[in-house]
Amino acid sequence: MSDYLIKKEDSINLRNIVLSSPFIASEKGIQYGVQYTLKCGIRCNVHSSEKTPDTLKVTIQNKEADTEIAKLLDFHISTISI
């Protein structure tokens, strides 16, 4: 499991990343955020917090479903993380 912090204004960049190829994610609302489930089964949860309203926490789960895609996703998210 990997955790990242991103600026709230970068949430659209994250959404564009996970919805594009090769990730092809579907999205659904969860409490305090959004869960993106990639075609390969990796989950990317994005949560907001009342303590830090200008940042979002991104958690990548089930990376063992596809380690190559997980590495690529880690790379892309790390480019927008703070």
C-alpha positions as CSV (number, residue, x, y, z in Angstrom):
1,M,0.0,0.0,0.0
2,S,1.3,3.5,-0.9
3,D,0.2,6.8,0.3
4,Y,0.7,10.2,-1.3
5,L,-0.5,13.8,-0.6
6,I,-1.6,15.9,-3.5
7,K,-2.9,19.4,-3.8
8,K,-6.7,19.6,-4.2
9,E,-6.3,21.4,-7.5
10,D,-4.3,18.4,-8.8
11,S,-7.3,16.1,-8.3
12,I,-8.3,16.6,-12.0
13,N,-4.8,15.5,-13.1
14,L,-5.1,12.4,-10.9
15,R,-8.5,11.6,-12.4
16,N,-7.1,12.1,-15.9
17,I,-4.3,9.7,-15.1
18,V,-6.4,6.8,-13.7
19,L,-9.1,7.1,-16.3
20,S,-6.7,6.9,-19.3
21,S,-4.8,4.0,-20.8
22,P,-3.3,1.7,-19.5
23,F,-5.1,2.1,-16.2
24,I,-8.8,2.4,-17.4
25,A,-10.4,2.9,-14.0
26,S,-14.0,3.2,-12.9
27,E,-14.9,5.6,-10.2
28,K,-17.4,5.6,-7.3
29,G,-18.0,7.9,-4.4
30,I,-16.9,6.8,-1.0
31,Q,-17.1,8.5,2.4
32,Y,-14.9,11.7,2.2
33,G,-13.7,10.9,-1.3
34,V,-13.5,8.8,-4.4
35,Q,-12.4,5.3,-5.1
36,Y,-10.9,4.5,-8.5
37,T,-10.8,0.7,-9.4
38,L,-8.4,0.0,-12.2
39,K,-9.2,-2.6,-14.8
40,C,-6.5,-4.9,-13.3
41,G,-8.0,-4.7,-9.8
42,I,-5.8,-2.1,-8.2
43,R,-7.7,0.4,-6.1
44,C,-6.8,4.1,-5.7
45,N,-8.6,5.9,-2.9
46,V,-8.6,9.6,-2.7
47,H,-9.7,11.2,0.6
48,S,-10.2,14.7,1.8
49,S,-9.8,15.9,5.4
50,E,-11.3,18.7,7.4
51,K,-7.9,19.3,9.0
52,T,-6.1,19.9,5.7
53,P,-8.8,21.1,3.2
54,D,-6.2,22.0,0.5
55,T,-4.7,18.6,0.3
56,L,-6.0,15.1,-0.6
57,K,-4.6,11.7,0.5
58,V,-4.1,9.2,-2.2
59,T,-3.8,5.5,-1.2
60,I,-3.0,2.7,-3.6
61,Q,-4.2,-0.7,-2.6
62,N,-4.0,-4.3,-4.0
63,K,-0.8,-3.5,-5.9
64,E,0.0,-7.2,-6.1
65,A,-2.9,-7.5,-8.7
66,D,-0.5,-6.1,-11.3
67,T,3.0,-5.0,-10.1
68,E,4.0,-3.4,-13.5
69,I,0.8,-1.2,-13.6
70,A,1.3,-0.5,-9.9
71,K,4.8,0.8,-10.5
72,L,3.6,3.0,-13.4
73,L,0.8,4.4,-11.3
74,D,3.2,5.1,-8.4
75,F,5.4,7.0,-10.9
76,H,2.6,9.1,-12.3
77,I,1.2,10.0,-8.9
78,S,4.6,10.8,-7.5
79,T,5.0,13.5,-10.2
80,I,2.0,15.4,-8.7
81,S,2.5,14.6,-5.0
82,I,3.7,17.2,-2.5
